[in-house]
Structures are given as C-alpha cells and as structure tokens.
C-alpha cells in the first residue's frame, strides 16, 4: 500500500481546514518513519492532533447547523477510538498493530477528506461561516444549504 503524501488534490481550498489536514498527513508520515523506540510517541502526537482537528470540525458543524453533522462526527468518534486502541497496544508492546493502523489510516483519511470534509467545507462556504472567527455571515442560507448538502 502506498503512503499518503499531501498534495493539492487533498486541499479543500479552505486554509483553516487544510492546515489541520496537512499537519495530520505530516504527523502520519512521522509515525510511518519512526523507529520502534519512537513509534508510540509519534502515534500519540498524531492521536492528539487528530482529536483537536475532529473537535474543531465538530464545533463548526454544530455552529453552522451542518445537516450531515451526525454522520460526520460519528465517523470521527469511531476513528479516534481505534487510534486510541493503538495507544493501548503499547502496554503489550504490539507495535505491529500501530504500524498496521498507520497504513490503514492514510487510506481512510484520503477518502474522508475528499468526501466528508469536502462536503463540510462546501457547506461552510455556502452559509458564510468563518472557521477562524466563528462568525456566520449568511444565517438565512442555513436552511437552503441543509437541503442542498
């Protein structure tokens, strides 16, 4: 399986989202490259970053009344739970499990980013939601955007 590499094809053309996603890819790469002695630490960094990105996206979905929020946030919960199981595997010294997760996570991320995150980005633009300030500039468009999402 080929490893995930950041490219413009993954960009959502929304800096507030792209910055977190780009960092995710970089941290995932560090986990891939990590020798056994550093793997758990690198995985921990990735889990922490991912939790922050997911929490931020969940806040944006709630604030902008994103119609697909439940599906999107449920996927976040499941993936984060699996990633945390990788951290639990360190107690048994099962580094192979973390490495396997890292391989699978890249494929999941590419799919999630280009589907779920892309839909969220489109919704945020449609309703005029500024992820940096949390200001919703077109609140009247929320009902229309929810129908079209």
C-alpha positions as CSV (number, residue, x, y, z in Angstrom):
1,X,0.0,0.0,0.0
2,X,1.4,3.4,-0.9
3,X,1.7,6.0,1.8
4,X,-0.3,9.2,1.9
5,X,1.5,12.3,0.8
6,X,0.0,15.8,0.9
7,X,-0.8,17.2,-2.5
8,X,-3.1,19.9,-3.8
9,X,-5.5,17.2,-4.7
10,X,-6.2,16.8,-1.0
11,X,-6.7,20.6,-0.5
12,X,-10.2,21.8,0.3
13,X,-9.2,25.4,-0.6
14,X,-10.1,26.4,2.9
15,X,-6.9,27.3,4.9
16,X,-8.5,26.7,8.3
17,X,-9.3,23.1,7.3
18,X,-6.2,22.5,5.1
19,X,-3.7,23.5,7.8
20,X,-5.0,20.8,10.2
21,X,-5.3,18.2,7.4
22,X,-1.8,19.0,6.2
23,X,-0.4,18.6,9.7
24,X,-2.2,15.3,10.0
25,X,-0.5,14.0,6.9
26,X,2.9,15.1,8.2
27,X,2.4,13.5,11.6
28,X,1.2,10.3,10.0
29,X,4.4,10.3,7.9
30,X,6.4,10.7,11.1
31,X,4.7,7.7,12.6
32,X,5.5,5.7,9.4
33,X,9.1,6.7,9.6
34,X,9.5,6.2,13.3
35,X,11.8,3.6,14.7
36,X,10.3,1.3,17.3
37,X,11.7,3.4,20.1
38,X,9.8,6.5,18.9
39,X,6.7,4.9,17.4
40,X,4.4,5.3,20.4
41,X,5.4,8.9,20.9
42,X,4.8,9.7,17.3
43,X,1.4,7.9,17.3
44,X,0.4,9.8,20.5
45,X,1.2,13.1,18.7
46,X,-1.0,12.0,15.8
47,X,-3.8,11.0,18.1
48,X,-3.7,14.3,20.0
49,X,-3.6,16.3,16.8
50,X,-6.5,14.3,15.3
51,X,-8.6,14.8,18.4
52,X,-8.1,18.6,18.1
53,X,-9.0,18.6,14.4
54,X,-12.1,16.5,15.0
55,X,-13.2,18.6,17.9
56,X,-12.8,21.8,15.8
57,X,-14.7,20.3,12.9
58,X,-17.5,19.1,15.3
59,X,-17.8,22.7,16.7
60,X,-18.0,24.1,13.1
61,X,-20.7,21.6,12.2
62,X,-22.7,22.5,15.2
63,X,-22.3,26.2,14.9
64,X,-23.3,26.2,11.2
65,X,-26.1,23.6,11.6
66,X,-24.5,21.2,9.1
67,X,-27.2,18.7,8.1
68,X,-24.7,15.7,7.9
69,X,-23.1,16.5,11.3
70,X,-24.2,13.3,13.0
71,X,-22.7,11.0,10.3
72,X,-19.5,13.0,10.1
73,X,-19.0,13.3,13.9
74,X,-19.8,9.6,14.4
75,X,-17.0,8.7,11.9
76,X,-14.7,11.0,13.9
77,X,-15.6,9.1,17.1
78,X,-15.0,5.7,15.7
79,X,-11.7,6.6,14.1
80,X,-10.4,8.3,17.2
81,X,-11.5,5.3,19.3
82,X,-9.5,3.0,17.0
83,X,-6.5,5.3,17.1
84,X,-6.6,5.3,20.9
85,X,-6.7,1.5,20.9
86,X,-3.3,1.7,19.2
87,X,-2.1,3.7,22.2
88,X,-3.4,0.9,24.4
89,X,-1.5,-1.7,22.4
90,X,1.8,-0.1,23.6
91,X,1.2,-1.8,27.0
92,X,1.5,-5.1,25.4
93,X,4.4,-3.9,23.1
94,X,2.3,-4.6,20.0
95,X,4.0,-2.0,17.7
96,X,2.9,-4.0,14.6
97,X,-0.7,-3.1,15.4
98,X,0.2,0.6,15.4
99,X,2.1,0.3,12.1
100,X,-0.9,-1.6,10.6
101,X,-3.2,1.2,11.8
102,X,-0.9,3.8,10.3
103,X,-1.2,2.1,6.9
104,X,-4.9,1.9,7.0
105,X,-5.4,5.4,8.4
106,X,-3.8,7.0,5.3
107,X,-6.4,5.4,3.0
108,X,-9.2,6.3,5.4
109,X,-8.0,9.9,5.6
110,X,-7.9,10.4,1.8
111,X,-11.5,9.1,1.5
112,X,-12.8,11.1,4.5
113,X,-11.1,14.3,3.4
114,X,-12.4,14.2,-0.2
115,X,-15.9,13.3,0.9
116,X,-17.0,14.3,4.4
117,X,-14.6,17.2,4.8
118,X,-15.1,18.4,1.3
119,X,-18.9,18.5,2.0
120,X,-18.3,20.3,5.2
121,X,-16.1,22.9,3.5
122,X,-18.7,23.5,0.8
123,X,-21.4,23.9,3.4
124,X,-19.3,26.4,5.4
125,X,-18.7,28.5,2.3
126,X,-22.4,28.4,1.4
127,X,-23.6,29.7,4.7
128,X,-20.7,32.2,5.1
129,X,-19.2,30.5,8.2
130,X,-15.8,31.8,9.1
131,X,-13.9,29.0,10.8
132,X,-11.4,31.4,12.3
133,X,-13.8,33.8,13.9
134,X,-16.9,31.5,14.2
135,X,-19.0,34.2,12.6
136,X,-21.9,33.1,10.4
137,X,-22.4,35.8,7.8
138,X,-25.4,34.3,6.0
139,X,-27.6,32.6,8.7
140,X,-30.6,32.8,6.4
141,X,-28.9,30.4,4.0
142,X,-28.6,27.6,6.5
143,X,-32.0,26.0,5.7
144,X,-31.3,26.2,2.0
145,X,-27.7,24.8,2.4
146,X,-29.1,21.9,4.6
147,X,-31.5,20.9,1.9
148,X,-28.8,21.0,-0.8
149,X,-25.9,19.4,1.2
